[in-house]
Amino acid sequence: MILIGQYDSSFVRRVGIALGLYALPFEHRPCSVAGDFARLQEVSPLGRVPVLVLDDGTAMTDTFVILDHLDSLVPEARALCPRAGPLRREVLRVSALASRLMDKGVSAFYERAFHAAPSEAWLARCHAQIAATLARLEAERAAAATPLWFGAGLTHADIAVACVLRHLAESDPGLADLSACPALSAHAAALEAMPVFREVFQPFRPPA
């Protein structure tokens, strides 16, 4: 398999971490959405990352689709998301909140980076959405007196939240008040200390 995209994307990083945890062999090609758009379109018409090229040449896009495929390659007991049941719903729910949180962070970043006169109304909306989502996730994590979000076992939800917080802190420190999220910050710090998180990492590089 080939994973395409830079690890300064929280979406690409989540896939890289899952591949590492599953001990699935893959080649990493750190293409940039900004600098390698034409090359990305050769494998994905949207020119977005992550892209996972399977051994048969199939190019899979969208983080949730890719992770669902990777989950199917390991025994159910090792999967980072249950195959079915209430816990699967909850893992996907928290993962989705983290993903959409990152979408709003990216949207706000690009609004300022690529517009000479950014829309203040749009930025205010993004900030409100980010703050509300962080507050919801912080309350849920603070209420969980467990080592990880859903007990002692690592899930995609844990990974998604940690990767998003790291990206927000590095890409746009003023975008979110992470000091108001002590439970989330402690959660992310614990995961970032894991070997696979240290290995699958790249400092944020703003688009040229």
Helices and strands as residue ranges (DSSP letters): E 2-4, H 10-21, E 27-29, H 37-43, E 51-53, E 59-61, H 63-71, G 76-78, H 86-113, H 120-143, H 156-171, G 178-180, H 182-192, H 195-199
